[in-house]
Amino acid sequence: MILPVALIHGWGQHGGIWTSLLEHLDAPAVCNFELPGHGAAPAADFALDALADAYAAKSPVTCVVIAWSLGAQIALRWAQRHPQQVTKLVLFSATPCFGERSDWPHGSPAAVQEAFYAQVAAAPERALQRFSDLLAEGEVDVRSVRRALRAQLAAQALPTAATLLAGLRFLADTDLRSSLRETPPRQPILLVHGEGDTITSFATGRWLADILPRARLHALPYCGHAPMISHAAETAAVITAFLDEPI
């Protein structure tokens, strides 16, 4: 039996990003969480442990967590802090550390982050639309994926500049590598990652697959940062098979 599913989206979007995937996924989505100030969620601090605990408190006693990008970082912490609740994880385009470090070449360089931060501060709507377009880079049909992502973005009110900047600071500061090495989640984990992802490189998916004891990596050739949009049917089939497996 497939357990209830809790969902966490990524920076700048909202819970509607999962619509296409859920149309193909044979699993009850009981909790579709939205990040602070995103979608219909009220503004709040981007505090990793507090968000993980808050989502856990609003979820069933046992559940599967499906998360994307920034949301995947929260999901990993949730699995660490509430191991009896989270039975399995499905992580799209996940990274333990979004920013580049001296010992982490797979992240976004500080100069790139600073430039984007300035763009968001100056013109948040335009910057968010450009970022949405970047999610489609690496796809075979970039235009159709961009249209789908822009349609999702426009389906709800955009986050405020303050909210977006707080999320970017969270991404710049969060580094889960040491924590994952010391206390890796023991749940079965499915990592879904596009090989053409320009936001969180495919190397981050390989790193997580190597470091997490029960993780497997499902690679998607010619896929960007939003597989739940561009490869909804394929990823739903892979997820369903994963969830059907005994724990």
BASEVO-110973 format. One record per residue: residue number from 1; y, x, z of N, C-alpha, C in turn; residue in one letter. Coordinates in steps of 0.001 Angstrom, whole numbers, always signed. Layout:
% residues N
nr  nv  nu  nw  cav  cau  caw  cv  cu  cw  rest
NUM  Y  X  Z  Y  X  Z  Y  X  Z  a
...
END
This chain:
% residues 247
nr  nv  nu  nw  cav  cau  caw  cv  cu  cw  rest
1  -1200  +844  +0  +0  +0  +0  +1251  +880  +0  m
2  +2210  +556  -858  +3458  +1296  -933  +4397  +803  +164  i
3  +4931  +1723  +918  +5814  +1382  +2022  +7214  +1023  +1532  l
4  +8015  +384  +2390  +9407  +101  +2014  +10157  +1382  +1663  p
5  +11166  +1220  +819  +11918  +2354  +302  +13367  +2285  +776  v
6  +13876  +3434  +1228  +15299  +3585  +1505  +15887  +4529  +468  a
7  +17082  +4227  -4  +17719  +4962  -1092  +19052  +5548  -633  l
8  +19362  +6764  -1094  +20659  +7387  -832  +21161  +8009  -2137  i
9  +22322  +7602  -2587  +22865  +8113  -3851  +23615  +9421  -3623  h
10  +24318  +9886  -4650  +25035  +11153  -4575  +26540  +10991  -4624  g
11  +27237  +12122  -4613  +28696  +12148  -4543  +29341  +11392  -5701  w
12  +30358  +10568  -5356  +31175  +9919  -6361  +30627  +8629  -6925  g
13  +29339  +8355  -6737  +28737  +7142  -7277  +28559  +6107  -6169  q
14  +27629  +5182  -6358  +27377  +4135  -5376  +25928  +3669  -5530  h
15  +25514  +2722  -4722  +24115  +2301  -4719  +23618  +1705  -6021  g
16  +24525  +1277  -6888  +24107  +726  -8173  +23476  +1738  -9098  g
17  +23592  +3026  -8768  +23018  +4070  -9619  +21508  +3925  -9727  i
18  +20895  +3212  -8769  +19439  +3066  -8761  +18935  +1865  -9555  w
19  +19824  +1082  -10145  +19429  -181  -10771  +18334  +1  -11818  t
20  +18522  +947  -12741  +17530  +1134  -13813  +16185  +1565  -13253  s
21  +16209  +2477  -12300  +14951  +2936  -11709  +14218  +1796  -11022  l
22  +14941  +985  -10241  +14299  -95  -9498  +13704  -1158  -10405  l
23  +14250  -1294  -11598  +13682  -2252  -12553  +12275  -1857  -12973  e
24  +11979  -562  -12894  +10660  -60  -13292  +9766  +282  -12104  h
25  +10327  +314  -10914  +9589  +815  -9753  +8968  -339  -8979  l
26  +7660  -245  -8760  +6937  -1287  -8029  +6933  -942  -6544  d
27  +8102  -1069  -5924  +8226  -763  -4505  +9408  -1547  -3948  a
28  +9286  -2065  -2737  +10382  -2847  -2156  +11506  -1952  -1654  p
29  +12693  -2083  -2255  +13857  -1313  -1809  +14571  -2125  -731  a
30  +14338  -1784  +501  +14888  -2578  +1599  +16231  -2051  +2078  v
31  +16529  -771  +1832  +17774  -167  +2295  +18364  +671  +1169  c
32  +19494  +248  +658  +20189  +1011  -375  +21489  +1520  +244  n
33  +21419  +2696  +856  +22545  +3223  +1614  +23607  +3801  +694  f
34  +24866  +3602  +1079  +25976  +4189  +348  +26696  +5195  +1242  e
35  +27115  +6277  +654  +27803  +7328  +1390  +29123  +6812  +1950  l
36  +29652  +7457  +2977  +30923  +7004  +3550  +32021  +6869  +2503  p
37  +32648  +5688  +2479  +33748  +5453  +1556  +33344  +5237  +120  g
38  +32058  +5208  -169  +31550  +4972  -1519  +31029  +3530  -1614  h
39  +31207  +2913  -2782  +30726  +1549  -2944  +31359  +627  -1917  g
40  +30514  -90  -1193  +31012  -1025  -178  +31013  -425  +1220  a
41  +30627  +828  +1358  +30534  +1448  +2683  +31923  +1814  +3208  a
42  +32152  +1588  +4489  +33447  +1986  +5061  +33568  +3499  +5136  p
43  +34794  +3977  +5197  +35025  +5409  +5342  +34525  +5892  +6700  a
44  +33977  +7092  +6719  +33477  +7708  +7951  +33366  +9196  +7703  a
45  +33102  +9946  +8752  +32963  +11386  +8603  +31703  +11743  +7823  d
46  +31794  +12791  +7022  +30622  +13353  +6363  +29988  +14352  +7326  f
47  +29207  +13843  +8260  +28522  +14683  +9244  +27027  +14538  +9018  a
48  +26364  +15632  +8677  +24980  +15589  +8213  +24054  +14897  +9206  l
49  +24006  +15371  +10438  +23081  +14801  +11411  +23435  +13349  +11728  d
50  +24718  +13054  +11838  +25135  +11686  +12154  +24744  +10719  +11044  a
51  +24900  +11130  +9794  +24506  +10257  +8686  +22992  +10050  +8663  l
52  +22241  +11135  +8847  +20781  +11016  +8860  +20335  +10068  +9963  a
53  +20918  +10186  +11145  +20532  +9329  +12264  +20958  +7880  +12039  d
54  +22124  +7689  +11435  +22605  +6326  +11178  +21715  +5605  +10176  a
55  +21319  +6304  +9113  +20441  +5684  +8128  +19063  +5411  +8727  y
56  +18592  +6320  +9553  +17302  +6122  +10207  +17329  +4886  +11095  a
57  +18416  +4695  +11813  +18518  +3563  +12741  +18530  +2219  +12018  a
58  +18949  +2206  +10763  +19041  +961  +9996  +17823  +727  +9105  k
59  +16829  +1595  +9191  +15661  +1525  +8308  +14433  +1070  +9063  s
60  +13375  +668  +8335  +12123  +277  +8990  +11510  +1424  +9789  p
61  +10570  +1081  +10619  +9915  +2075  +11474  +9264  +3165  +10640  v
62  +8683  +2794  +9517  +8162  +3765  +8559  +8672  +3396  +7166  t
63  +9023  +4392  +6395  +9557  +4134  +5058  +9463  +5388  +4207  c
64  +9638  +5198  +2917  +9781  +6279  +1949  +11271  +6418  +1656  v
65  +11766  +7641  +1595  +13174  +7865  +1286  +13291  +8479  -107  v
66  +14072  +7824  -950  +14370  +8312  -2295  +15857  +8647  -2332  i
67  +16194  +9873  -2716  +17590  +10294  -2641  +17935  +11214  -3801  a
68  +19244  +11298  -4064  +19744  +12030  -5237  +20875  +12966  -4837  w
69  +20775  +14221  -5242  +21863  +15187  -5153  +22352  +15337  -3715  s
70  +23623  +15028  -3419  +24097  +15115  -2033  +23222  +14274  -1109  l
71  +22812  +13109  -1575  +21950  +12249  -767  +20632  +12910  -412  g
72  +20152  +13805  -1278  +18897  +14504  -999  +19039  +15440  +189  a
73  +20226  +16018  +382  +20440  +16863  +1552  +20345  +16040  +2833  q
74  +20915  +14852  +2813  +20812  +13965  +3973  +19359  +13547  +4196  i
75  +18640  +13265  +3108  +17240  +12855  +3228  +16377  +13949  +3840  a
76  +16615  +15189  +3461  +15856  +16294  +4042  +16098  +16399  +5545  l
77  +17355  +16244  +5965  +17646  +16279  +7392  +17015  +15078  +8106  r
78  +17065  +13929  +7481  +16439  +12727  +8043  +14952  +12986  +8288  w
79  +14285  +13567  +7315  +12849  +13853  +7457  +12586  +14858  +8567  a
80  +13503  +15807  +8756  +13350  +16776  +9846  +13540  +16123  +11212  q
81  +14539  +15267  +11323  +14902  +14703  +12619  +14062  +13489  +13007  r
82  +13474  +12819  +12012  +12680  +11608  +12282  +11370  +11674  +11501  h
83  +10535  +12654  +11804  +9323  +12876  +10996  +8309  +11744  +11057  p
84  +8308  +10972  +12145  +7354  +9866  +12241  +7795  +8658  +11423  q
85  +9069  +8595  +11086  +9594  +7456  +10327  +9450  +7675  +8821  q
86  +9796  +8864  +8366  +9780  +9159  +6931  +8378  +9613  +6535  v
87  +7695  +8818  +5739  +6320  +9146  +5354  +6265  +10034  +4117  t
88  +7195  +9807  +3181  +7266  +10607  +1960  +8718  +10684  +1512  k
89  +9017  +11738  +760  +10347  +11917  +187  +10241  +12035  -1334  l
90  +11172  +11404  -2019  +11352  +11610  -3456  +12793  +12060  -3647  v
91  +12983  +13285  -4123  +14310  +13869  -4217  +14661  +14168  -5678  l
92  +15734  +13569  -6146  +16238  +13802  -7497  +17319  +14884  -7456  f
93  +17181  +15889  -8316  +18246  +16884  -8524  +18724  +17480  -7206  s
94  +17786  +17859  -6368  +18111  +18312  -5017  +18439  +19803  -4986  a
95  +19272  +20172  -4034  +19558  +21577  -3753  +19746  +21740  -2252  t
96  +19280  +22843  -1681  +19543  +23077  -262  +20953  +23572  -6  p
97  +21603  +24085  -1068  +22925  +24713  -907  +23677  +24573  -2224  c
98  +24706  +23738  -2232  +25409  +23475  -3483  +26300  +24641  -3906  f
99  +26892  +25318  -2930  +27813  +26408  -3254  +27113  +27738  -3423  g
100  +27670  +28568  -4275  +27143  +29912  -4473  +27374  +30751  -3216  e
101  +26391  +31595  -2886  +26495  +32527  -1767  +26069  +33911  -2273  r
102  +26345  +34945  -1480  +25965  +36296  -1890  +24457  +36416  -2091  s
103  +23694  +35636  -1327  +22239  +35641  -1449  +21709  +34358  -2088  d
104  +22588  +33642  -2773  +22197  +32368  -3404  +22953  +32230  -4716  w
105  +22409  +32752  -5806  +23108  +32726  -7092  +22999  +31387  -7817  p
106  +22259  +30439  -7236  +21988  +29186  -7937  +23051  +28121  -7703  h
107  +24047  +28409  -6856  +25057  +27419  -6527  +26291  +27499  -7413  g
108  +27208  +26577  -7178  +28462  +26539  -7924  +29419  +27594  -7374  s
109  +30008  +28436  -8233  +30942  +29467  -7756  +32137  +28867  -7022  p
110  +32656  +29597  -6057  +33778  +29112  -5253  +34983  +28773  -6122  a
111  +35250  +29580  -7141  +36409  +29325  -8001  +36272  +28000  -8743  a
112  +35052  +27685  -9173  +34811  +26414  -9863  +35003  +25254  -8900  v
113  +34494  +25398  -7691  +34662  +24351  -6693  +36136  +24130  -6354  q
114  +36872  +25215  -6194  +38290  +25108  -5851  +39085  +24432  -6968  e
115  +38763  +24765  -8213  +39461  +24153  -9344  +39176  +22657  -9407  a
116  +37923  +22285  -9171  +37576  +20864  -9204  +38213  +20129  -8030  f
117  +38246  +20771  -6874  +38898  +20188  -5701  +40354  +19856  -6030  y
118  +41027  +20778  -6709  +42424  +20552  -7084  +42548  +19398  -8083  a
119  +41606  +19302  -9013  +41626  +18207  -9982  +41445  +16858  -9299  q
120  +40527  +16799  -8333  +40293  +15549  -7607  +41531  +15166  -6806  v
121  +42152  +16142  -6165  +43343  +15869  -5367  +44492  +15351  -6237  a
122  +44602  +15889  -7446  +45717  +15526  -8321  +45489  +14217  -9063  a
123  +44270  +14001  -9541  +43971  +12811  -10351  +42518  +12412  -10114  a
124  +42225  +11746  -9003  +40828  +11490  -8620  +40044  +10668  -9644  p
125  +40663  +9649  -10225  +39924  +8811  -11174  +39529  +9611  -12411  e
126  +40472  +10382  -12942  +40173  +11188  -14128  +39105  +12243  -13820  r
127  +39227  +12892  -12657  +38257  +13920  -12284  +36868  +13327  -12101  a
128  +36802  +12143  -11522  +35509  +11509  -11302  +34860  +11104  -12626  l
129  +35652  +10649  -13568  +35120  +10310  -14886  +34602  +11551  -15609  q
130  +35343  +12658  -15495  +34881  +13905  -16117  +33588  +14393  -15473  r
131  +33528  +14282  -14146  +32312  +14677  -13453  +31140  +13801  -13878  f
132  +31374  +12516  -14019  +30326  +11608  -14473  +29806  +12029  -15841  s
133  +30699  +12483  -16707  +30271  +12962  -18023  +29412  +14217  -17905  d
134  +29754  +15090  -16963  +28981  +16321  -16780  +27545  +16045  -16350  l
135  +27326  +14933  -15672  +25970  +14604  -15229  +25011  +14453  -16409  l
136  +25553  +14131  -17569  +24720  +13911  -18749  +24437  +15178  -19536  a
137  +25113  +16279  -19202  +24863  +17525  -19923  +23389  +17921  -19790  e
138  +22802  +18380  -20890  +21390  +18742  -20897  +20481  +17670  -21464  g
139  +21044  +16489  -21725  +20260  +15388  -22284  +20176  +15480  -23808  e
140  +19155  +14878  -24370  +19050  +14787  -25821  +20133  +13854  -26364  v
141  +20264  +12687  -25729  +21254  +11702  -26155  +22373  +11659  -25114  d
142  +23237  +12647  -25179  +24291  +12786  -24164  +25197  +11560  -24150  v
143  +25556  +11044  -25302  +26528  +9957  -25370  +26039  +8697  -24671  r
144  +24781  +8321  -24906  +24286  +7088  -24294  +24166  +7231  -22781  s
145  +23779  +8412  -22324  +23688  +8634  -20880  +25086  +8626  -20266  v
146  +26047  +9213  -20945  +27426  +9172  -20446  +27928  +7738  -20353  r
147  +27631  +6929  -21368  +28071  +5533  -21336  +27453  +4804  -20143  r
148  +26167  +5041  -19917  +25490  +4381  -18797  +26080  +4817  -17457  a
149  +26386  +6101  -17331  +26950  +6605  -16083  +28366  +6082  -15865  l
150  +29147  +6024  -16916  +30511  +5497  -16781  +30479  +4008  -16439  r
151  +29506  +3290  -17005  +29386  +1863  -16683  +29040  +1672  -15213  a
152  +28139  +2500  -14697  +27807  +2419  -13281  +29022  +2756  -12425  q
153  +29757  +3771  -12809  +30923  +4189  -12050  +31955  +3074  -11974  l
154  +32108  +2341  -13073  +33121  +1291  -13139  +32680  -8  -12482  a
155  +31425  -87  -12062  +30898  -1340  -11516  +31443  -1651  -10131  a
156  +31954  -640  -9435  +32556  -858  -8123  +33847  -51  -8022  q
157  +34651  -386  -7032  +35890  +346  -6823  +35592  +1820  -6569  a
158  +36427  +2688  -7104  +36209  +4119  -6944  +36564  +4551  -5523  l
159  +35875  +5568  -5013  +36258  +6112  -3704  +37677  +6662  -3741  p
160  +38312  +6701  -2594  +39649  +7273  -2518  +39589  +8787  -2673  t
161  +40735  +9383  -2947  +40795  +10836  -3063  +40354  +11496  -1763  a
162  +40761  +10935  -623  +40377  +11516  +670  +38870  +11512  +848  a
163  +38229  +10425  +454  +36768  +10338  +549  +36097  +11355  -357  t
164  +36557  +11440  -1587  +35963  +12378  -2540  +36125  +13819  -2065  l
165  +37297  +14147  -1542  +37536  +15506  -1066  +36685  +15818  +157  l
166  +36473  +14830  +1021  +35602  +15043  +2179  +34171  +15312  +1731  a
167  +33726  +14596  +707  +32397  +14844  +178  +32260  +16226  -435  g
168  +33299  +16680  -1119  +33271  +18021  -1702  +33245  +19094  -620  l
169  +33992  +18874  +460  +33941  +19832  +1574  +32538  +19876  +2189  r
170  +31920  +18717  +2311  +30546  +18654  +2812  +29616  +19482  +1930  f
171  +29740  +19314  +631  +28887  +20059  -299  +29143  +21556  -214  l
172  +30403  +21934  -77  +30744  +23356  -14  +30210  +24006  +1259  a
173  +30184  +23240  +2349  +29827  +23814  +3650  +28341  +23740  +3981  d
174  +27619  +22799  +3383  +26229  +22553  +3788  +25284  +23582  +3173  t
175  +24490  +24182  +4012  +23481  +25155  +3586  +22232  +24925  +4439  d
176  +21227  +24345  +3839  +20012  +23965  +4568  +18907  +25016  +4494  l
177  +19153  +26133  +3873  +18062  +27069  +3595  +17386  +27581  +4870  r
178  +18160  +28024  +5829  +17566  +28552  +7065  +16806  +27472  +7805  s
179  +17405  +26292  +7887  +16762  +25186  +8584  +15434  +24801  +7928  s
180  +15420  +24783  +6599  +14198  +24407  +5887  +13117  +25472  +6024  l
181  +13515  +26725  +6132  +12527  +27786  +6363  +11938  +27683  +7772  r
182  +12803  +27419  +8750  +12368  +27420  +10152  +11582  +26164  +10512  e
183  +12052  +25001  +10081  +11371  +23735  +10390  +11269  +22892  +9121  t
184  +10424  +23303  +8190  +10312  +22553  +6941  +9708  +21169  +7167  p
185  +10213  +20147  +6486  +9579  +18839  +6566  +8112  +18934  +6142  p
186  +7250  +18233  +6867  +5812  +18288  +6592  +5327  +17106  +5762  r
187  +6248  +16227  +5403  +5866  +15077  +4592  +5582  +15493  +3145  q
188  +4764  +14731  +2431  +4657  +14948  +986  +6026  +14705  +325  p
189  +6401  +15608  -561  +7711  +15534  -1199  +7560  +15683  -2704  i
190  +8150  +14759  -3438  +8201  +14836  -4895  +9620  +15226  -5296  l
191  +9740  +16350  -5980  +11023  +16836  -6479  +11120  +16534  -7969  l
192  +12076  +15717  -8348  +12286  +15364  -9755  +13555  +16068  -10212  v
193  +13425  +16942  -11203  +14576  +17777  -11580  +14620  +17986  -13091  h
194  +15788  +17783  -13663  +15980  +18041  -15082  +16141  +19519  -15367  g
195  +15460  +20004  -16371  +15556  +21423  -16716  +16926  +21782  -17286  e
196  +17661  +20791  -17775  +18996  +21037  -18316  +20121  +20716  -17349  g
197  +19802  +20499  -16097  +20793  +20123  -15084  +21841  +21230  -14933  d
198  +23111  +20873  -15118  +24193  +21849  -14974  +24938  +21703  -13651  t
199  +24570  +20731  -12831  +25212  +20514  -11536  +24418  +21213  -10434  i
200  +23136  +20924  -10352  +22225  +21654  -9461  +21131  +22240  -10353  t
201  +21144  +23517  -10527  +20272  +24135  -11523  +18801  +23907  -11206  s
202  +17995  +23975  -12245  +16556  +23770  -12090  +15962  +24786  -11120  f
203  +16585  +25955  -10994  +16097  +26973  -10061  +16102  +26477  -8625  a
204  +17013  +25559  -8296  +17035  +25034  -6930  +15810  +24168  -6667  t
205  +15372  +23446  -7685  +14146  +22662  -7537  +12935  +23547  -7344  g
206  +12883  +24656  -8077  +11768  +25604  -7902  +11780  +26205  -6502  r
207  +12973  +26542  -6002  +13084  +27124  -4665  +12546  +26156  -3610  w
208  +12938  +24899  -3712  +12462  +23898  -2754  +10955  +23710  -2861  l
209  +10431  +23704  -4068  +8986  +23542  -4252  +8232  +24705  -3627  a
210  +8811  +25898  -3659  +8167  +27073  -3074  +8231  +27065  -1552  d
211  +9347  +26591  -981  +9580  +26728  +457  +9014  +25561  +1259  i
212  +8916  +24383  +664  +8449  +23197  +1381  +6934  +23074  +1235  l
213  +6206  +22996  +2334  +4745  +23142  +2281  +4014  +22066  +1496  p
214  +4550  +20852  +1424  +3831  +19773  +737  +4653  +19206  -423  r
215  +5461  +20060  -1025  +6312  +19618  -2126  +5689  +19944  -3469  a
216  +5985  +19101  -4432  +5617  +19366  -5822  +6837  +19097  -6693  r
217  +6928  +19827  -7784  +8078  +19724  -8678  +7671  +19053  -9975  l
218  +8369  +17976  -10315  +8171  +17319  -11606  +9354  +17676  -12500  h
219  +9118  +18538  -13460  +10173  +19018  -14353  +10355  +18067  -15526  a
220  +11612  +17849  -15881  +11940  +16977  -17007  +12704  +17787  -18059  l
221  +12045  +18166  -19160  +12749  +18895  -20225  +13858  +18032  -20834  p
222  +14906  +18674  -21295  +16020  +17977  -21946  +16561  +16843  -21076  y
223  +16749  +17151  -19814  +17244  +16165  -18859  +18331  +16807  -18011  c
224  +19383  +16042  -17713  +20493  +16534  -16918  +20365  +16190  -15448  g
225  +21488  +15812  -14850  +21564  +15642  -13405  +21236  +14222  -12933  h
226  +21010  +13304  -13840  +20783  +11910  -13438  +19505  +11348  -14058  a
227  +18334  +11861  -13681  +17082  +11364  -14268  +16825  +9895  -14009  p
228  +17362  +9349  -12908  +17142  +7930  -12627  +17824  +7030  -13643  m
229  +18766  +7584  -14388  +19426  +6857  -15472  +18756  +7166  -16804  i
230  +18618  +8445  -17122  +18169  +8846  -18460  +16658  +8760  -18635  s
231  +15907  +8867  -17548  +14441  +8859  -17623  +13874  +7869  -16611  h
232  +14464  +6675  -16561  +14108  +5706  -15522  +12634  +5315  -15566  a
233  +12123  +4975  -16746  +10728  +4514  -16841  +9754  +5639  -16504  a
234  +10011  +6840  -17034  +9110  +7970  -16771  +9094  +8336  -15298  e
235  +10276  +8451  -14702  +10313  +8839  -13296  +9744  +7752  -12397  t
236  +9940  +6492  -12749  +9359  +5411  -11951  +7833  +5483  -11963  a
237  +7258  +5797  -13120  +5798  +5911  -13204  +5297  +7072  -12354  a
238  +6011  +8197  -12397  +5622  +9358  -11593  +5752  +9046  -10105  v
239  +6819  +8380  -9728  +7033  +8017  -8325  +5971  +7045  -7843  i
240  +5667  +6046  -8651  +4658  +5059  -8258  +3323  +5732  -8007  t
241  +2925  +6647  -8888  +1659  +7361  -8695  +1701  +8211  -7421  a
242  +2834  +8836  -7166  +3002  +9652  -5966  +2904  +8806  -4697  f
243  +3555  +7640  -4724  +3544  +6770  -3542  +2172  +6145  -3298  l
244  +1394  +5996  -4350  +47  +5435  -4218  -948  +6417  -3601  d
245  -615  +7682  -3598  -1535  +8691  -3059  -1626  +8581  -1546  e
246  -2805  +8836  -989  -2929  +8829  +482  -2034  +9862  +1112  p
247  -1551  +9556  +2299  -698  +10496  +3021  -1563  +11558  +3698  i
END
